[in-house]
Amino acid sequence: MFNLSSNNRKTSHIAAIDLGSNSFHMIVARWDNGQLTLLDRLREPVRLGFGLQEDLSLSDDARDRALACLERFGECLRGYPSRSVRIVGTKTLRTVKDSTAFLIEAEKRLGHPVEIISGDEEARLIYLGVANDIAPDGDNRIVMDIGGGSTEVIIGNGMQPKLKESLNMGCIAITKKFFMDGKVTEKLITKALIACLQEIEPVKEEFLQAGWQQVLGASGSIKAVAKVCEANGWSDGTITLESLEKIMAIYLDHGKLDAQIAGLSDDRQPVFLGGVIVLSALFDALELRQMVAAEWALREGLLFDQKGRLENHDIRQASVDALAARFHVNMDKAKAVEKTALNLLQQVAESWQLTADDASKLLGWAARLYQVGLDIAHNDYHKHSAYIVQNVDLAGCSRAEQIQLAALVLAHRKRFPSKSFPLDNTDLVRLAMLLRLAVIFHRGRVKSGMPAITLSAGKKRVDLQLPHDWLEQHPLTCADLETEQRYLGDIGYELTVN
């Protein structure tokens, strides 16, 4: 989420937390001379996915386990500025019907907000982590990550993912559906494999047509399989379909989930077979021969993504520009609105205590995207724009960030959308006011150029100063400002024009 309130603390340390369906992970690194040095890792098998109930609520036990873990993680994050920490929730938190209460409690314990990311964004970050672990060789590579609730499959080239899918199958999801009583039979394994193959079927051909020369796996289930292969002398850790069949044969001979297998840790044991079945289905459907396990994945991808943001190599900017181009935005006008909006922000940032970085990014991106709805219809285009911005895939953005961005886009014209805008978010309301003013000044073609605009602000008041003769020469702008005074008055703000 964008942190709009000012916070100027800096640190050379950055941290990433991955709140997965099976385990919670935290990784801390030092950013020094353009390099990341990993300093600490924490992992706890919270099994959040087992707490997802039929009505899509979270069980009390799972909630308590999760919050207790986050309390411990929070101790390590004290003193870290918000810009140095990134915390994301994945499949289970995406699925919970009302995650707001949990996220509020999580933030209290961590001292930092939690972002819920889409499956597509999760796949992008996984690829980024793997690509920084195993250097690309110039050919296409396929990367797979089996989590507790979902499995991400990505084809990429170099550092860029080209094709991404998040599939609704994972080690906990398969275990819950087929093996909750702990029994293992050939019939149950067959049913589980068929369920996974059905999940892969709609995307299989697209992946096969794209092709790849290297197969990589990431995260807990796949790394656990690699360790078992090595510990049993089947390979040097390289995974093959034959090795997966051997693992399933061990479970069939034992008949239960608690089979003792060389190289398998106790905490991985309850969900290991579920992960093996998902991986077997992937090998079968995608005609894989072997796979190598990478050490890095989502959380390392988060670190590198955060490092990029801190160095102003933010993929979100590229995503915004790509969306604007896709919907044929008039970029000359959009950039003019952006320039004016950022000029207004610079004048009031200190009095409103807004961060220059996050606030300017959010405001600037809203200025570039407020017109995307015009590609659908001119009437109420701001509503179309907001819908697109909130629901399209914006690489690098969390759900919360897209909701903030969509709220600004929705509020850029007409009456302030009080019913759908988070009016309790004062910082966001103020940014919306700046965007609205910038749009007003660029509503028509200004032949004589922009006037010298001076803006000052108080808690519930903004004072706008303009050259008197300029206002006289632009009656449409003057009328729009008078209308804006009424609109802002409806939400308790006073606009004066001098």
Buried (B, 14 or more C-beta within 10 A) or exposed (E): BBBBBBBEEEBEBBBBBBBBBBBBBBBBBEBEEEEBEEEEEBBBBBBBBBBBEEEEBBEEEBBEBBBEBBBEBBEBBEEBBBBBBBBBBBBBBBBBEEBEEBBEBBBEBBBBBBBBBBBBBBBBBBBBBBBBBBEBEEEBBBBBBBBBBBBBBBBBBBEEBEBBBBBBBBBBBBBBBBBEEEEBEEEBBEBBBEBBBEBBEEBBEEBEEBEBEBBBBBBBBBBBBBBBBBEBEBBEBBBBBEBBEBBBEBBBEEEEBEBEBEBBEEBBBBBBBBBBBBBBBBBBBBEBEEBBBBEBBBBBBBBBBBBBBBEEEBBBBEBBBEBBEEBEBEBEBBBBBBBBBBBBBEBBBEEBEBBBBBBBBBBBBBBBBBBBBBBBEEEEBBBBBBBBBBEBBBBBBBBBBBBBBBBBBBBBBEEBBEEEBEBEBBBBBBBBBBBBBBBBBBBEEBEEEEBEBEBEBEEEEBBBBBEEEBBEBBEEBBEBBEEBBEBBEEBEBEBEBE
